Amino acid sequence: KLPLTVEEIINFGESNRELFIKSSTYSIIPITVTEIGLTVSWIFSSDPKSISFSVVYQESEDTPLDQCKVLIPMTRCNSHKETIRGQVKVRNPGIYTLIFDNTFSRFISKRVFYHLAVERPVIYDGSDFP
């Protein structure tokens, strides 16, 4: 899967996407960001049971995995009971990867319904001041 760009996420609109994650596997959503100051946010739920979730940062595709920075450690989410929301502020250009991990489940595949959004910071320039 090719990494998503900020423009592709903006073009998502309000629709949800779906991932099918087989038992004992994981899925990743790499997001390539070139602009600092953006906020990348996500909302997801899973069916039929919980899923583990993590976010890692990679400076470039060439950066070895052991040098990636873990922004959100792998956490088991009860996303089958409640919607999980989160966001990360882009401090450096690079690849921000969302990881949906089902490796703990030996028999049950999961569906993850997710929505991504990108917000640019509002910069007040004082132009509307009389």
C-alpha positions, 0 to 999 in steps of 0.5 A: 500500500502506498503511503497516503498524502495529506491531500488524499486525506483531505479528499476523504471527505466525511466517509469512513474507510474499512480495513479487514485484518486477519487473525495473527496479522496487522495493517498499517496506514502510512501517511506522508507529511511534508508540512509541519504544524498540521494535526492528523486525527483519527476515529476508529472502531472495530468489529467483532472485538478489540484491536491494538493500535499504535502510531510511529514516526519515520523520518524517511522511507530509508530510516531503519525500523529500529530508529523509528520514533514511537509516538503512541505505544501499542495499546489494546483498545476496546474499540468494539465497545467505544469509538477511539479518537486521537490525534498527533501534531506534526512537528517534523516532516516524514511518515506517520504510520498508524498500526492496527495490530491483530497479532494477539488474536489467533482465530478471529479476524477483525474489521476496522472502520476508520476516518482520518482528517488533517487540520491546518493551524489557524494563523491569525494575521490581524487582517480583520482588525479595523 
